[in-house]
Amino acid sequence: MQKIKTAFILLLCACMLSGCGASRGAMAENRTVEIYYIDSDMLRLIPIETPIKKMSAQKSAEWVVNKLIEGSDSNKKIRRLIPNEKNCITVKVEHETAVVDLSESMINAPFEGRDLEVLAVYQIVNSVTSVEGISTVKFTINGEQKEDFKGFLNMRETFIPDYML
């Protein structure tokens, strides 16, 4: 009986190490990123772990930005600050920094106040930096570096994620 238990444990360990028949290539093809949405009370960010295919940091960042624009309107626990408008946000990855360009429709998005501006900016920063190979974010507005976004945050800074929001 002891030999059977030992054999079963060894077989179980071998199965776990090998992925139990799952293709190692298939496992390496997928990753996860966290897309940050704003809660329905508009007080904090909610990370949603989302699977993504393995691709370059540039393509992954574009995919993440498109997910933010697409939003999750069917989820009652989430509110939208980013307009559902194609290309209202674009991104270009340079080394480990994502340069995010906000369009006029983002500037004119119907939200006011410092807290909502912080949530909108960090929704983008935290989501984009969840991509492997991106650690910081810089912003441009309509292709130019501007002092502020909606009057509160200094947009000339380089942003790092803030997971406390």
MDAnalysis code that builds the backbone (N, CA, C; Angstrom):
import MDAnalysis as mda
import numpy as np

u = mda.Universe.empty(495, n_residues=165, atom_resindex=np.repeat(np.arange(165), 3), trajectory=True)
u.add_TopologyAttr("name", ["N", "CA", "C"] * 165)
u.add_TopologyAttr("resid", np.arange(1, 166))
u.add_TopologyAttr("resname", ["MET", "GLN", "LYS", "ILE", "LYS", "THR", "ALA", "PHE", "ILE", "LEU", "LEU", "LEU", "CYS", "ALA", "CYS", "MET", "LEU", "SER", "GLY", "CYS", "GLY", "ALA", "SER", "ARG", "GLY", "ALA", "MET", "ALA", "GLU", "ASN", "ARG", "THR", "VAL", "GLU", "ILE", "TYR", "TYR", "ILE", "ASP", "SER", "ASP", "MET", "LEU", "ARG", "LEU", "ILE", "PRO", "ILE", "GLU", "THR", "PRO", "ILE", "LYS", "LYS", "MET", "SER", "ALA", "GLN", "LYS", "SER", "ALA", "GLU", "TRP", "VAL", "VAL", "ASN", "LYS", "LEU", "ILE", "GLU", "GLY", "SER", "ASP", "SER", "ASN", "LYS", "LYS", "ILE", "ARG", "ARG", "LEU", "ILE", "PRO", "ASN", "GLU", "LYS", "ASN", "CYS", "ILE", "THR", "VAL", "LYS", "VAL", "GLU", "HIS", "GLU", "THR", "ALA", "VAL", "VAL", "ASP", "LEU", "SER", "GLU", "SER", "MET", "ILE", "ASN", "ALA", "PRO", "PHE", "GLU", "GLY", "ARG", "ASP", "LEU", "GLU", "VAL", "LEU", "ALA", "VAL", "TYR", "GLN", "ILE", "VAL", "ASN", "SER", "VAL", "THR", "SER", "VAL", "GLU", "GLY", "ILE", "SER", "THR", "VAL", "LYS", "PHE", "THR", "ILE", "ASN", "GLY", "GLU", "GLN", "LYS", "GLU", "ASP", "PHE", "LYS", "GLY", "PHE", "LEU", "ASN", "MET", "ARG", "GLU", "THR", "PHE", "ILE", "PRO", "ASP", "TYR", "MET", "LEU"])
u.atoms.positions = np.array([
    [0.817, -1.188, 0.000],
    [0.000, 0.000, 0.000],
    [0.865, 1.258, 0.000],
    [1.967, 1.233, 0.763],
    [2.871, 2.379, 0.824],
    [3.493, 2.646, -0.549],
    [3.816, 1.592, -1.305],
    [4.406, 1.749, -2.633],
    [3.415, 2.407, -3.583],
    [2.146, 2.083, -3.453],
    [1.120, 2.666, -4.311],
    [0.985, 4.161, -4.022],
    [0.981, 4.539, -2.731],
    [0.889, 5.951, -2.353],
    [2.086, 6.731, -2.884],
    [3.287, 6.140, -2.729],
    [4.499, 6.803, -3.197],
    [4.461, 6.974, -4.714],
    [4.033, 5.925, -5.420],
    [3.947, 5.996, -6.883],
    [2.933, 7.053, -7.313],
    [1.807, 7.125, -6.607],
    [0.774, 8.116, -6.938],
    [1.304, 9.538, -6.718],
    [1.997, 9.765, -5.612],
    [2.553, 11.080, -5.319],
    [3.580, 11.472, -6.371],
    [4.445, 10.528, -6.752],
    [5.438, 10.811, -7.789],
    [4.772, 11.119, -9.130],
    [3.732, 10.371, -9.465],
    [3.003, 10.606, -10.707],
    [2.322, 11.978, -10.682],
    [1.738, 12.335, -9.542],
    [1.093, 13.621, -9.396],
    [2.098, 14.765, -9.541],
    [3.270, 14.624, -8.913],
    [4.313, 15.651, -9.032],
    [4.792, 15.788, -10.468],
    [5.006, 14.671, -11.136],
    [5.455, 14.698, -12.526],
    [4.414, 15.364, -13.416],
    [3.152, 15.074, -13.142],
    [2.072, 15.675, -13.927],
    [2.033, 17.181, -13.722],
    [2.186, 17.623, -12.483],
    [2.162, 19.060, -12.200],
    [3.342, 19.767, -12.855],
    [4.514, 19.158, -12.817],
    [5.697, 19.777, -13.417],
    [5.602, 19.847, -14.930],
    [4.968, 18.869, -15.533],
    [4.886, 18.843, -16.997],
    [3.684, 19.597, -17.538],
    [2.802, 20.057, -16.674],
    [1.625, 20.786, -17.139],
    [0.466, 19.874, -17.443],
    [0.534, 18.618, -17.012],
    [-0.551, 17.639, -17.196],
    [-1.024, 17.568, -18.640],
    [-0.110, 17.450, -19.554],
    [-0.469, 17.273, -20.949],
    [-0.701, 18.575, -21.688],
    [-0.762, 19.685, -20.992],
    [-0.956, 20.967, -21.673],
    [0.316, 21.319, -22.425],
    [0.148, 21.858, -23.565],
    [1.292, 22.241, -24.378],
    [2.034, 23.395, -23.732],
    [3.338, 23.239, -23.545],
    [4.131, 24.333, -22.972],
    [4.079, 25.550, -23.889],
    [4.021, 25.335, -25.178],
    [3.934, 26.452, -26.120],
    [2.649, 27.234, -25.936],
    [1.545, 26.529, -25.700],
    [0.262, 27.208, -25.496],
    [0.279, 27.999, -24.205],
    [0.920, 27.453, -23.169],
    [0.978, 28.160, -21.901],
    [1.831, 29.421, -22.033],
    [2.901, 29.354, -22.822],
    [3.793, 30.499, -22.977],
    [3.184, 31.579, -23.872],
    [2.145, 31.221, -24.635],
    [1.532, 32.164, -25.565],
    [0.620, 33.161, -24.867],
    [0.173, 32.849, -23.653],
    [-0.762, 33.727, -22.970],
    [-0.138, 34.370, -21.741],
    [-0.571, 35.576, -21.467],
    [-0.172, 36.332, -20.287],
    [-1.422, 36.960, -19.721],
    [-1.259, 37.665, -18.628],
    [-2.379, 38.450, -18.121],
    [-1.908, 39.882, -17.899],
    [-2.828, 40.788, -18.028],
    [-2.608, 42.188, -17.691],
    [-3.765, 42.594, -16.783],
    [-3.583, 43.676, -16.089],
    [-4.671, 44.200, -15.272],
    [-5.193, 45.471, -15.934],
    [-6.470, 45.455, -16.238],
    [-7.134, 46.627, -16.779],
    [-7.827, 47.289, -15.583],
    [-7.538, 48.562, -15.380],
    [-8.090, 49.284, -14.237],
    [-9.303, 50.084, -14.664],
    [-10.418, 49.822, -13.984],
    [-11.655, 50.551, -14.228],
    [-12.008, 51.353, -12.978],
    [-12.863, 52.323, -13.126],
    [-13.285, 53.170, -12.015],
    [-14.565, 52.598, -11.426],
    [-14.592, 52.473, -10.103],
    [-15.759, 51.876, -9.457],
    [-16.989, 52.762, -9.639],
    [-18.155, 52.189, -9.419],
    [-19.414, 52.905, -9.683],
    [-19.595, 54.139, -8.805],
    [-18.950, 54.171, -7.647],
    [-19.026, 55.352, -6.786],
    [-17.997, 56.414, -7.172],
    [-17.162, 56.074, -8.148],
    [-16.116, 56.960, -8.662],
    [-15.158, 57.398, -7.554],
    [-14.750, 56.421, -6.731],
    [-13.855, 56.701, -5.617],
    [-12.506, 56.016, -5.728],
    [-12.443, 54.925, -6.500],
    [-11.206, 54.159, -6.564],
    [-11.132, 53.375, -7.869],
    [-9.957, 52.776, -8.085],
    [-9.750, 51.940, -9.264],
    [-9.945, 50.475, -8.903],
    [-10.519, 49.740, -9.829],
    [-10.731, 48.304, -9.655],
    [-9.936, 47.584, -10.730],
    [-8.935, 46.751, -10.335],
    [-8.185, 46.004, -11.349],
    [-8.941, 44.741, -11.766],
    [-9.010, 44.520, -13.059],
    [-9.614, 43.308, -13.613],
    [-8.516, 42.570, -14.369],
    [-8.146, 41.386, -13.865],
    [-7.113, 40.590, -14.537],
    [-7.691, 40.052, -15.835],
    [-6.980, 40.294, -16.925],
    [-7.473, 39.971, -18.257],
    [-6.407, 39.210, -19.035],
    [-6.766, 38.060, -19.626],
    [-5.776, 37.333, -20.428],
    [-5.464, 38.090, -21.721],
    [-4.216, 37.968, -22.147],
    [-3.760, 38.613, -23.376],
    [-2.762, 37.681, -24.043],
    [-2.787, 37.634, -25.350],
    [-1.813, 36.822, -26.077],
    [-0.431, 37.434, -25.954],
    [0.570, 36.607, -26.040],
    [1.942, 37.106, -25.984],
    [2.236, 37.876, -27.271],
    [2.625, 39.143, -27.097],
    [2.994, 39.988, -28.228],
    [3.939, 41.067, -27.722],
    [4.400, 41.898, -28.588],
    [5.351, 42.945, -28.203],
    [4.719, 43.899, -27.198],
    [5.567, 44.639, -26.494],
    [5.068, 45.629, -25.545],
    [4.206, 46.666, -26.269],
    [4.608, 47.061, -27.473],
    [3.837, 48.039, -28.255],
    [2.431, 47.518, -28.547],
    [2.347, 46.319, -29.088],
    [1.040, 45.739, -29.429],
    [0.202, 45.507, -28.177],
    [0.845, 45.061, -27.092],
    [0.123, 44.839, -25.835],
    [-0.425, 46.147, -25.290],
    [0.375, 47.203, -25.342],
    [-0.080, 48.516, -24.854],
    [-1.252, 49.019, -25.689],
    [-1.198, 48.834, -26.994],
    [-2.304, 49.236, -27.862],
    [-3.563, 48.459, -27.510],
    [-3.401, 47.158, -27.263],
    [-4.535, 46.308, -26.897],
    [-5.156, 46.795, -25.587],
    [-4.318, 47.100, -24.587],
    [-4.799, 47.586, -23.294],
    [-5.545, 48.902, -23.455],
    [-4.992, 49.823, -24.216],
    [-5.652, 51.112, -24.439],
    [-7.002, 50.908, -25.118],
    [-7.065, 50.011, -26.074],
    [-8.343, 49.736, -26.741],
    [-9.361, 49.144, -25.771],
    [-8.906, 48.321, -24.841],
    [-9.802, 47.768, -23.814],
    [-10.339, 48.882, -22.915],
    [-9.483, 49.850, -22.576],
    [-9.929, 50.980, -21.759],
    [-10.980, 51.804, -22.502],
    [-10.756, 52.029, -23.791],
    [-11.716, 52.795, -24.592],
    [-13.026, 52.018, -24.714],
    [-12.917, 50.717, -24.945],
    [-14.094, 49.858, -25.070],
    [-14.907, 49.874, -23.778],
    [-14.204, 49.903, -22.647],
    [-14.871, 49.939, -21.354],
    [-15.537, 48.627, -21.004],
    [-16.302, 48.666, -19.956],
    [-17.052, 47.499, -19.488],
    [-18.419, 47.993, -19.032],
    [-19.148, 48.575, -19.973],
    [-20.415, 49.226, -19.650],
    [-21.470, 48.274, -19.103],
    [-21.358, 46.984, -19.379],
    [-22.354, 46.032, -18.883],
    [-22.147, 45.714, -17.401],
    [-20.980, 46.050, -16.857],
    [-20.685, 45.796, -15.454],
    [-21.194, 46.972, -14.612],
    [-22.180, 46.717, -13.770],
    [-22.809, 47.778, -12.970],
    [-21.887, 48.337, -11.891],
    [-20.770, 47.670, -11.601],
    [-19.845, 48.114, -10.561],
    [-18.786, 49.073, -11.108],
    [-18.874, 49.364, -12.408],
    [-17.845, 50.159, -13.077],
    [-18.483, 51.358, -13.768],
    [-17.797, 52.506, -13.721],
    [-18.235, 53.706, -14.420],
    [-17.224, 54.063, -15.495],
    [-17.673, 54.789, -16.489],
    [-16.818, 55.182, -17.607],
    [-16.384, 56.634, -17.463],
    [-15.071, 56.870, -17.570],
    [-14.554, 58.240, -17.690],
    [-13.942, 58.454, -19.066],
    [-13.433, 57.388, -19.661],
    [-12.811, 57.468, -20.979],
    [-13.901, 57.340, -22.038],
    [-13.982, 58.291, -22.965],
    [-15.020, 58.206, -24.000],
    [-14.853, 56.962, -24.866],
    [-15.965, 56.382, -25.260],
    [-15.940, 55.225, -26.145],
    [-15.809, 55.740, -27.579],
    [-14.630, 56.252, -27.872],
    [-14.355, 56.856, -29.171],
    [-12.997, 56.359, -29.661],
    [-12.994, 55.717, -30.792],
    [-11.757, 55.178, -31.345],
    [-10.688, 56.270, -31.436],
    [-9.485, 55.921, -31.037],
    [-8.314, 56.804, -31.084],
    [-8.388, 58.020, -30.164],
    [-9.264, 57.991, -29.147],
    [-9.235, 59.101, -28.186],
    [-7.986, 58.993, -27.316],
    [-7.383, 57.811, -27.314],
    [-6.104, 57.585, -26.645],
    [-5.262, 56.744, -27.596],
    [-4.024, 57.155, -27.820],
    [-3.083, 56.335, -28.581],
    [-1.823, 56.168, -27.740],
    [-1.028, 55.175, -28.076],
    [0.157, 54.885, -27.275],
    [1.312, 54.472, -28.177],
    [2.498, 54.877, -27.772],
    [3.729, 54.474, -28.451],
    [4.731, 54.121, -27.355],
    [5.346, 52.960, -27.470],
    [6.291, 52.509, -26.456],
    [7.704, 52.846, -26.901],
    [8.428, 53.549, -26.032],
    [9.821, 53.914, -26.279],
    [10.630, 53.410, -25.094],
    [11.441, 52.386, -25.333],
    [12.203, 51.712, -24.282],
    [11.195, 51.135, -23.290],
    [11.213, 51.492, -22.039],
    [10.240, 50.962, -21.072],
    [9.203, 52.010, -20.686],
    [9.061, 53.043, -21.518],
    [8.104, 54.110, -21.249],
    [7.037, 54.127, -22.339],
    [5.784, 54.170, -21.903],
    [4.670, 54.320, -22.838],
    [4.356, 55.809, -22.945],
    [4.368, 56.324, -24.165],
    [3.972, 57.711, -24.400],
    [2.519, 57.657, -24.857],
    [1.638, 58.156, -23.995],
    [0.203, 58.092, -24.222],
    [-0.270, 59.466, -24.682],
    [-0.924, 59.494, -25.835],
    [-1.452, 60.749, -26.360],
    [-2.959, 60.781, -26.152],
    [-3.422, 61.840, -25.511],
    [-4.845, 62.042, -25.270],
    [-5.381, 63.019, -26.306],
    [-6.522, 62.689, -26.898],
    [-7.105, 63.554, -27.923],
    [-8.017, 64.604, -27.299],
    [-8.534, 65.463, -28.142],
    [-9.446, 66.521, -27.707],
    [-10.674, 65.956, -27.000],
    [-11.153, 64.784, -27.438],
    [-12.344, 64.210, -26.798],
    [-12.063, 63.789, -25.356],
    [-10.824, 63.438, -25.048],
    [-10.473, 63.154, -23.651],
    [-10.452, 64.443, -22.848],
    [-9.941, 65.503, -23.429],
    [-9.889, 66.793, -22.747],
    [-11.308, 67.278, -22.441],
    [-12.217, 67.024, -23.368],
    [-13.597, 67.488, -23.214],
    [-14.514, 66.459, -22.559],
    [-13.950, 65.359, -22.065],
    [-14.764, 64.336, -21.412],
    [-15.521, 64.965, -20.245],
    [-16.762, 64.560, -20.052],
    [-17.615, 65.234, -19.068],
    [-17.358, 64.792, -17.623],
    [-16.171, 65.060, -17.122],
    [-15.912, 64.860, -15.697],
    [-15.098, 66.033, -15.189],
    [-15.357, 66.395, -13.970],
    [-14.742, 67.583, -13.378],
    [-14.104, 67.227, -12.044],
    [-13.085, 67.952, -11.668],
    [-12.497, 67.835, -10.346],
    [-11.201, 67.057, -10.319],
    [-10.408, 67.359, -9.303],
    [-9.093, 66.755, -9.150],
    [-9.170, 65.239, -8.981],
    [-10.087, 64.765, -8.141],
    [-10.169, 63.328, -7.863],
    [-10.465, 62.523, -9.120],
    [-11.386, 62.998, -9.934],
    [-11.720, 62.276, -11.166],
    [-10.597, 62.372, -12.187],
    [-9.898, 63.498, -12.206],
    [-8.740, 63.613, -13.101],
    [-7.663, 62.608, -12.699],
    [-7.408, 62.499, -11.405],
    [-6.419, 61.532, -10.907],
    [-6.838, 60.109, -11.264],
    [-8.107, 59.770, -11.058],
    [-8.584, 58.425, -11.389],
    [-8.458, 58.143, -12.886],
    [-8.821, 59.100, -13.717],
    [-8.738, 58.904, -15.169],
    [-7.291, 58.686, -15.610],
    [-6.371, 59.496, -15.091],
    [-4.961, 59.372, -15.478],
    [-4.385, 58.054, -14.974],
    [-4.644, 57.710, -13.724],
    [-4.064, 56.489, -13.173],
    [-4.767, 55.235, -13.666],
    [-5.977, 55.365, -14.165],
    [-6.623, 54.243, -14.840],
    [-5.767, 53.837, -16.040],
    [-5.278, 54.823, -16.746],
    [-4.423, 54.580, -17.908],
    [-3.038, 54.122, -17.462],
    [-2.425, 54.834, -16.526],
    [-1.064, 54.519, -16.074],
    [-0.992, 53.095, -15.527],
    [-1.877, 52.758, -14.590],
    [-1.830, 51.428, -13.977],
    [-2.094, 50.320, -14.991],
    [-3.011, 50.553, -15.921],
    [-3.325, 49.533, -16.932],
    [-2.151, 49.329, -17.883],
    [-1.595, 50.410, -18.406],
    [-0.515, 50.304, -19.389],
    [0.753, 49.720, -18.756],
    [1.045, 50.088, -17.511],
    [2.254, 49.555, -16.873],
    [2.091, 48.106, -16.411],
    [0.904, 47.552, -16.529],
    [0.741, 46.124, -16.238],
    [1.246, 45.268, -17.401],
    [1.575, 45.912, -18.514],
    [2.148, 45.227, -19.675],
    [3.624, 44.950, -19.399],
    [4.032, 43.740, -19.649],
    [5.445, 43.381, -19.473],
    [6.315, 44.254, -20.373],
    [7.333, 44.880, -19.776],
    [8.247, 45.715, -20.545],
    [7.933, 47.199, -20.482],
    [6.860, 47.580, -19.757],
    [6.520, 48.999, -19.599],
    [6.491, 49.314, -18.110],
    [7.290, 50.305, -17.704],
    [7.341, 50.637, -16.280],
    [6.901, 52.066, -15.971],
    [6.912, 52.951, -16.976],
    [6.504, 54.336, -16.755],
    [5.645, 54.828, -17.914],
    [4.952, 55.946, -17.662],
    [4.077, 56.529, -18.680],
    [4.314, 58.038, -18.735],
    [4.411, 58.546, -19.945],
    [4.436, 59.990, -20.189],
    [3.201, 60.307, -21.020],
    [2.698, 61.519, -20.863],
    [1.499, 61.918, -21.587],
    [1.790, 63.078, -22.528],
    [1.115, 63.050, -23.664],
    [1.021, 64.205, -24.545],
    [-0.471, 64.453, -24.759],
    [-0.791, 65.672, -25.124],
    [-2.181, 66.024, -25.391],
    [-2.229, 66.610, -26.788],
    [-2.980, 65.935, -27.651],
    [-3.036, 66.297, -29.075],
    [-1.637, 66.358, -29.676],
    [-0.774, 65.427, -29.261],
    [0.565, 65.312, -29.817],
    [1.601, 66.245, -29.216],
    [1.204, 67.083, -28.272],
    [2.139, 68.028, -27.668],
    [2.199, 67.835, -26.162],
    [3.356, 68.120, -25.603],
    [3.476, 68.055, -24.157],
    [2.846, 69.310, -23.558],
    [1.889, 69.129, -22.672],
    [1.169, 70.240, -22.044],
    [1.411, 70.214, -20.538],
    [1.164, 71.351, -19.931],
    [1.373, 71.457, -18.485],
    [0.333, 70.670, -17.701],
    [-0.932, 70.737, -18.128],
    [-1.958, 70.011, -17.375],
    [-2.975, 69.381, -18.315],
    [-3.796, 68.521, -17.718],
    [-4.800, 67.779, -18.460],
    [-6.137, 68.506, -18.337],
    [-6.692, 68.542, -17.151],
    [-7.941, 69.247, -16.918],
    [-7.765, 70.294, -15.818],
    [-6.506, 70.664, -15.562],
    [-6.242, 71.743, -14.630],
    [-5.620, 71.346, -13.301],
    [-5.419, 70.045, -13.056],
    [-4.951, 69.634, -11.738],
    [-3.595, 68.925, -11.742],
    [-3.397, 67.953, -12.620],
    [-2.152, 67.179, -12.630],
    [-1.133, 67.781, -13.583],
    [0.134, 67.771, -13.173],
    [1.223, 68.218, -14.038],
    [1.514, 67.091, -15.032],
    [1.134, 67.286, -16.265],
    [1.257, 66.245, -17.282],
    [2.655, 66.182, -17.898],
    [3.568, 67.026, -17.439],
    [4.944, 66.959, -17.935],
    [5.761, 65.937, -17.161],
    [5.191, 65.416, -16.082],
    [5.883, 64.421, -15.259],
    [5.876, 63.057, -15.936],
    [6.766, 62.200, -15.473],
    [6.737, 60.794, -15.858],
    [6.002, 60.068, -14.740],
    [4.979, 59.301, -15.105],
    [4.114, 58.648, -14.121],
    [4.532, 57.198, -13.898],
    [4.462, 56.790, -12.651],
    [4.622, 55.390, -12.267],
    [3.283, 54.945, -11.700],
    [3.018, 53.637, -11.673],
    [1.724, 53.178, -11.169],
    [1.494, 53.560, -9.714],
    [0.247, 53.757, -9.359],
    [-0.167, 53.994, -7.979],
    [-1.297, 53.026, -7.692],
    [-0.983, 51.963, -6.964],
    [-1.970, 50.915, -6.710],
    [-2.814, 51.200, -5.475],
    [-2.629, 52.363, -4.857],
    [-3.390, 52.715, -3.668],
    [-4.681, 53.467, -4.020],
    [-4.885, 53.774, -5.278],
    [-6.087, 54.514, -5.672],
    [-7.280, 53.584, -5.809],
])
